[in-house]
């Protein structure tokens, strides 16, 4: 059961990273899609290993629509690092599950 949850989290976080790398969406659309995929990944609960990065993602994206999401370069760098770090840890969890 736990393995299935970890695999689903990993898949959703892979989707989040894919959204960030999209070549056909605006930066605001990419961030909004990645944030939504992250929320889906942890809809059933937030594991300890994801708390810090998810808190960063939520702090930078919560309450902003795609149209209103305007982040400066520092915030985008922080957000990108949070997504990549989260995906990296999810990979470790996935492969050790």
Rosetta silent file (secondary structure, phi, psi, omega in degrees, C-alpha in Angstrom):
SEQUENCE: XXXXXXXXXXXXXXXXXXXXXXXXXXXXXXXXXXXXXXXXXXXXXXXXXXXXXXXXXXXXXXXXXXXXXXXXXXXXXXXXXXXXXXXXXXXXXXXXX
SCORE:     score description
SCORE:     0.000 S_00000001
   1 L     0.000  -50.139 -179.553    0.000    0.000    0.000 S_00000001
   2 H   -63.121  -34.880  178.675    2.709    2.514    0.963 S_00000001
   3 H   -62.599  -40.892  179.027    4.666    1.632   -2.165 S_00000001
   4 H   -63.574  -39.304  178.490    1.644    2.523   -4.299 S_00000001
   5 H   -64.537  -45.756  179.831    1.351    5.896   -2.567 S_00000001
   6 H   -63.263  -40.832  178.345    5.045    6.642   -3.099 S_00000001
   7 H   -64.823  -39.373  177.908    4.799    5.657   -6.755 S_00000001
   8 H   -66.848  -40.183  176.916    1.768    7.916   -7.241 S_00000001
   9 H   -62.061  -45.210  179.663    3.592   10.791   -5.528 S_00000001
  10 H   -59.914  -44.219 -179.497    6.611   10.242   -7.742 S_00000001
  11 H   -63.006  -42.367  179.432    4.458   10.227  -10.885 S_00000001
  12 H   -67.503  -37.606  178.467    2.725   13.473   -9.913 S_00000001
  13 H   -71.132  -32.467  173.534    6.033   15.141   -9.087 S_00000001
  14 H   -63.984  -39.582  175.576    7.440   13.981  -12.421 S_00000001
  15 H   -62.130  -39.307  178.955    4.410   15.660  -13.996 S_00000001
  16 H   -62.538  -46.083  178.810    5.245   18.829  -12.024 S_00000001
  17 H   -64.855  -39.353  176.267    8.802   18.893  -13.333 S_00000001
  18 H   -61.384  -39.048  177.452    7.493   18.228  -16.835 S_00000001
  19 H   -63.701  -40.512  178.707    5.123   21.187  -16.498 S_00000001
  20 H   -63.341  -31.622 -176.855    8.021   23.411  -15.482 S_00000001
  21 L   -90.737    1.070 -177.163    9.954   22.341  -18.564 S_00000001
  22 L   -55.806  135.268  177.991    7.065   22.860  -20.989 S_00000001
  23 L   -95.512   -5.669 -175.436    8.032   24.682  -24.154 S_00000001
  24 L  -111.563    8.742 -178.133    4.454   25.526  -25.078 S_00000001
  25 L  -124.896  156.778  176.236    3.264   27.354  -21.956 S_00000001
  26 L   -72.804  162.115  177.017    3.977   30.720  -20.411 S_00000001
  27 H   -55.243  -42.181 -179.949    6.057   30.835  -17.217 S_00000001
  28 H   -63.902  -40.187  177.759    2.927   31.537  -15.147 S_00000001
  29 H   -65.450  -41.638 -179.993    1.115   28.581  -16.728 S_00000001
  30 H   -62.397  -45.697 -179.901    4.096   26.298  -16.122 S_00000001
  31 H   -64.557  -44.215 -178.953    4.337   27.293  -12.458 S_00000001
  32 H   -62.907  -42.938  178.739    0.587   26.959  -11.906 S_00000001
  33 H   -66.090  -40.499  178.881    0.492   23.505  -13.511 S_00000001
  34 H   -66.041  -40.935  178.063    3.515   22.342  -11.541 S_00000001
  35 H   -64.058  -41.138  178.654    2.015   23.611   -8.285 S_00000001
  36 H   -64.437  -40.300  177.891   -1.270   21.836   -9.038 S_00000001
  37 H   -64.992  -36.686  177.689    0.550   18.574   -9.766 S_00000001
  38 H   -65.585  -42.407  177.744    2.427   18.923   -6.475 S_00000001
  39 H   -62.487  -39.750  177.080   -0.827   19.412   -4.580 S_00000001
  40 H   -64.325  -35.807 -179.020   -2.233   16.279   -6.249 S_00000001
  41 H   -60.509  -34.658 -174.854    0.879   14.360   -5.239 S_00000001
  42 L  -116.718   28.446  179.952    0.231   15.016   -1.582 S_00000001
  43 L   -63.103  -30.130 -178.284   -3.559   15.153   -1.504 S_00000001
  44 L   -92.445    3.302  178.640   -3.666   12.176    0.863 S_00000001
  45 L   141.061  148.862 -177.292   -1.068   13.590    3.241 S_00000001
  46 L  -103.081  114.465  178.428    2.291   15.292    3.325 S_00000001
  47 L   -72.465  157.524 -178.229    5.240   13.079    4.307 S_00000001
  48 H   -57.368  -39.443 -176.411    8.020   14.525    6.442 S_00000001
  49 H   -65.698  -14.683 -177.690   10.548   14.298    3.616 S_00000001
  50 H  -106.862   -5.791 -170.937    8.465   16.693    1.502 S_00000001
  51 H   -57.063  -50.183 -174.340    7.493   19.301    4.103 S_00000001
  52 H   -63.315  -49.629 -177.181   10.168   21.935    3.488 S_00000001
  53 H   -67.044  -41.210  179.465    9.959   22.003   -0.304 S_00000001
  54 H   -65.594  -37.576  176.468    6.163   21.863   -0.398 S_00000001
  55 H   -61.425  -40.998  177.597    6.004   24.727    2.108 S_00000001
  56 H   -63.868  -46.575  179.731    8.249   26.780   -0.177 S_00000001
  57 H   -60.902  -45.633  179.864    6.146   25.958   -3.232 S_00000001
  58 H   -64.428  -40.814 -178.987    2.928   26.802   -1.424 S_00000001
  59 H   -63.043  -35.312 -177.771    4.296   30.058   -0.040 S_00000001
  60 H   -85.865  -20.276 -174.617    5.284   31.241   -3.517 S_00000001
  61 H  -119.108  -15.995 -174.433    2.198   30.063   -5.403 S_00000001
  62 L   -62.131  134.860  174.900   -0.745   29.929   -3.009 S_00000001
  63 L    79.660    0.923 -178.834   -3.660   32.169   -3.834 S_00000001
  64 L  -106.209  128.583  174.245   -2.306   33.295   -7.196 S_00000001
  65 L   -77.046  168.853  178.182   -4.146   32.521  -10.402 S_00000001
  66 L   -56.492  -42.338 -177.275   -2.181   31.818  -13.563 S_00000001
  67 L   -68.603  -31.394 -175.274   -2.814   35.365  -14.748 S_00000001
  68 L   -94.091   -5.655 -175.669   -1.764   36.926  -11.444 S_00000001
  69 L   -77.901   99.770  179.749    1.286   34.752  -10.841 S_00000001
  70 L  -127.472  104.089 -178.843    4.214   37.118  -11.304 S_00000001
  71 L  -107.487  144.344  176.563    7.405   36.033   -9.593 S_00000001
  72 L   -80.117  176.023 -174.907   10.712   37.841   -9.720 S_00000001
  73 H   -60.602  -39.814  179.301   13.934   36.085  -10.736 S_00000001
  74 H   -64.590  -43.681  179.529   14.892   35.234   -7.136 S_00000001
  75 H   -65.906  -40.114  176.981   11.474   33.721   -6.439 S_00000001
  76 H   -63.397  -40.087  177.637   11.557   31.719   -9.660 S_00000001
  77 H   -64.542  -42.799  178.797   14.993   30.375   -8.761 S_00000001
  78 H   -63.976  -43.220  179.656   13.797   29.452   -5.265 S_00000001
  79 H   -65.089  -44.348  178.494   10.680   27.805   -6.666 S_00000001
  80 H   -61.085  -44.247  178.506   12.637   25.854   -9.282 S_00000001
  81 H   -61.931  -40.207  179.540   15.082   24.612   -6.645 S_00000001
  82 H   -63.184  -45.112  178.138   12.194   23.507   -4.423 S_00000001
  83 H   -62.266  -45.439 -178.458   10.590   21.521   -7.249 S_00000001
  84 H   -67.234  -41.504  177.334   13.879   19.871   -8.236 S_00000001
  85 H   -63.361  -41.666  178.835   14.844   19.056   -4.654 S_00000001
  86 H   -62.806  -44.405  179.021   11.398   17.619   -4.024 S_00000001
  87 H   -64.938  -38.577  178.645   11.579   15.478   -7.151 S_00000001
  88 H   -60.906  -46.021  178.794   15.073   14.286   -6.230 S_00000001
  89 H   -67.241  -37.976  177.757   13.919   13.123   -2.804 S_00000001
  90 H   -62.075  -37.068  176.114   10.815   11.552   -4.342 S_00000001
  91 H   -61.607  -43.960  177.603   13.092    9.560   -6.656 S_00000001
  92 H   -61.081  -45.864  178.979   15.002    8.268   -3.663 S_00000001
  93 H   -61.607  -41.210 -179.253   11.751    7.322   -1.917 S_00000001
  94 H   -62.522  -47.600 -175.263   10.485    5.661   -5.086 S_00000001
  95 H   -75.993  -18.993  178.115   13.600    3.553   -5.617 S_00000001
  96 H   -98.647   -3.785 -178.738   13.891    2.488   -1.995 S_00000001
  97 L   -75.154    0.000    0.000   10.185    1.643   -1.574 S_00000001
